[in-house]
Amino acid sequence: MAMALGTPLNYDMMANIFSNPWMVVFYIVGVLTAVFHLSNGLWSFCVHWGILVSPRAQRIGTYVSIVIFILLGYVGIRAIFAFVA
């Protein structure tokens, strides 16, 4: 596998990128925004397609979306810190 510029991906390259604290922050923000976009999109999909119609169902859907955000955000951040020495 290679990045867009043709650089092969490996552990050493990612560890080198994450040696800069600003890059760690940049990647954490990126992961959290992507996870938020996913969880918010799932909630919006369910509302738009009539799966979550009532206010109670939407509230429960909100809690489910929050749990998805927290769990996937945790997994993503843990993956980032696997490269930080």
N, C-alpha and C positions, 0 to 999 in steps of 0.2 A: 504494500500500500504506500502511496506517496501523496504528499501535499500538492496543492495546485502548482507550485513552482518546480515540481519534480524532485524535491528533497525527500529521501526515504524517511518514513516515520520509525522511530525506535525510542526506547526508554531513555537513553542518554540525551537525545535531542529534547525530549519533554522535560527532563530533569534540569537541563541547561536553561530552558525557557523559564521554568518555575524557580530558578535561582534568583530572579529579580522579583522582589515583593510586589511591585506594581503590576507585573504580569499575572501574579496569583490573584490579585484583586480584580483585574480585568477579566480573567477567566471565571472567577466566582460570580461576578455580576452577569456575565454572559450566560452561564449555566442557569442562574436563578431567573433571568428574564425569559429564557427559552422554556423553562419548566412552568413559569407563570403563564406564558402564552399558551402552552398545551392545556393546563388545567382550566384556565379561563375559557379557552376554545371548546373544551368538552362541555362545560356548563352552558355556554351559549348555544352549542349544538343541541343539547337536550331541551333547552327552552324553545328554541326556534322550531324544532321538529315535533313539539307537543309532548315530549316525554315528561317534562317537569312543568305541569300546567298550573297547579294550585300554589298559593303562597307557601304552604307547608312543604310541598314537594320541592319547591325552589330553595327553601331554607335548608332542607336535608341535602339537596344537591350542592349547595354552597359548602356545607360541612364536608361532604365527600370530596369536593374539589380542593378544599384546604388540606385535607389529609393527603391527597395525591401530590399536591405541591410540596408539602413538608417531607414526605417520604422520598420522592424523586429528587428534591433539592438536597436532602441528606446524602443520598447515593452519589449524586454528582459532585458534591463538595468533598466527600470521602475519596472519590476517584482522583480529584485534583491533588489532595494532600497525600495520596500514595506516591506522588512524584517529588514532593517536597522533603528534603533530607533534614 
